[in-house]
Each structure stands twice: as C-alpha cells, then as structure tokens.
Amino acid sequence: MPERSDISPRGLAVGAVTILVGIGVAVGAASLLVREVDAPVTGASRGEPPKIEGARLQTAAPQDLQAFLREKNERLSSTGRVDDQHVHIPIDRAMRMLAKGREK
C-alpha cells in the first residue's frame, strides 16, 4: 500500500489563496484610504521637507588656527584667576613645583 502524505494539496491551495486574498484586501484598503482621506498637513514643516543647513566652512582656516594657538599658548604661559578659589599658572612653573614636591 502506498504511503499517505500528511500534506493536502487542496489545503495548501486554500491556504495560499486565503493569504493572497488577505494581502490584496489590505493593499486595496490602504490605497483607497490614502486616495479618499484628505488629511490636513500638520507639524512645524507644514508638509515641506526640512531645510538642513550644511557645515559652516572656515574662510580663513590658517589664520583661525594661528589665533587659536596664540590664545592657548598665552594661557599656558601666563598667570590668572580662574574663579574665586582657583588660579592658573604657567605650565613650566607648575612642573617645577611638582618636581620640587616629589624631592622632599
């Protein structure tokens, strides 16, 4: 006697048709909804795509770098008050104080 299959071709066909009909109904309902419903434009953009500004380019990069380095080097070699409790001192002086403290 031939072995009987557990899978019914008729059952497979009915399942496939059911899935295809479900997909068709969902796509049709979505397209009908989109076509028929005139939803108001909401939000800050009022339906316009956002305007994204590009990076601001430096017009004088070498001069900007020189000014930045000059400012930082002045800070490293000068003394000044940071706030009520702190001051900054030149880095070479701070290194000497640190080395002197370790000698003791």
Order of alpha helices (4+ residues) and beta strands (2+ residues): alpha-alpha-beta-beta-alpha
